[in-house]
Amino acid sequence: AQSVTQPDIHITVSEGASLELRCNYSYGATPYLFWYVQSPGQGLQLLLKYFSGDTLVQGIKGFEAEFKRSQSSFNLRKPSVHWSDAAEYFCAVGARNTDKLIFGTGTRLQVFP
Amino acid sequence: GAGVSQSPSNKVTEKGKDVELRCDPISGHTALYWYRQSLGQGLEFLIYFQGNSAPDKSGLPSDRFSAERTGGSVSTLTIQRTQQEDSAVYLCASSGVVSGPGELFFGSGTQLSVL
């Protein structure tokens, strides 16, 4: 069965610092992988996705993520965090024969000025 | 419509009552999903509709939960005999062929509080 683990419940960084949010997945084949963001009072929005090919994918708002098959990971990164990046971030995994997504428990990002 | 619309935005009910939550997906989207978001639990998959296929109900937590999708568009999630543990935000999402696999468009959710 598919599953997603986000080991960090809450992360705090200073504005301008770099960021890495961890995501590990469990799936029997090569999955589809996603990162979504939920800003305060707003719905979830897709940041980026990995289907195949280049293992480093670029997303919106300056985010990127790297798929590492050997580590079953899909960590999200940003070189310099902005105060507006404060939000909850969800990693998700999907199977290749369905649009159903399984989400992790989320990581809440707090940004200090 | 322009986005996924959910109603009501907030619902307060008494334990034991039935509730209905409505979702109006983006026009033309063939797939519709219901998720439940509880504190510390992330997004819990409930049910998934794709076109005219039988829905994937594997995430429904009990037989008190049911959902239907009429005419391939609007969906209603029904919770019978609500319990306090049903309190959560219920999120609906839709997706279509153009948006690509896994690109779900979410509504703002219904905050359900069971007293």
HADDOCK unambig.tbl for C-alpha pairs under 7 A between the chains (distance, minus, plus):
assign (segid A and resid 42 and name CA) (segid B and resid 108 and name CA) 6.35 0.50 0.50
assign (segid A and resid 43 and name CA) (segid B and resid 106 and name CA) 5.83 0.50 0.50
assign (segid A and resid 43 and name CA) (segid B and resid 107 and name CA) 5.93 0.50 0.50
assign (segid A and resid 43 and name CA) (segid B and resid 108 and name CA) 4.90 0.50 0.50
assign (segid A and resid 44 and name CA) (segid B and resid 106 and name CA) 5.83 0.50 0.50
assign (segid A and resid 46 and name CA) (segid B and resid 103 and name CA) 6.62 0.50 0.50
assign (segid A and resid 94 and name CA) (segid B and resid 102 and name CA) 6.82 0.50 0.50
assign (segid A and resid 99 and name CA) (segid B and resid 101 and name CA) 5.60 0.50 0.50
assign (segid A and resid 99 and name CA) (segid B and resid 102 and name CA) 5.46 0.50 0.50
assign (segid A and resid 100 and name CA) (segid B and resid 48 and name CA) 6.87 0.50 0.50
assign (segid A and resid 101 and name CA) (segid B and resid 102 and name CA) 6.70 0.50 0.50
assign (segid A and resid 102 and name CA) (segid B and resid 45 and name CA) 6.66 0.50 0.50
assign (segid A and resid 103 and name CA) (segid B and resid 42 and name CA) 6.87 0.50 0.50
assign (segid A and resid 103 and name CA) (segid B and resid 43 and name CA) 5.70 0.50 0.50
assign (segid A and resid 104 and name CA) (segid B and resid 42 and name CA) 5.89 0.50 0.50
assign (segid A and resid 104 and name CA) (segid B and resid 43 and name CA) 6.94 0.50 0.50
assign (segid A and resid 105 and name CA) (segid B and resid 40 and name CA) 6.41 0.50 0.50
assign (segid A and resid 105 and name CA) (segid B and resid 41 and name CA) 5.29 0.50 0.50
assign (segid A and resid 105 and name CA) (segid B and resid 42 and name CA) 3.55 0.50 0.50
assign (segid A and resid 105 and name CA) (segid B and resid 43 and name CA) 6.55 0.50 0.50
assign (segid A and resid 106 and name CA) (segid B and resid 42 and name CA) 5.63 0.50 0.50
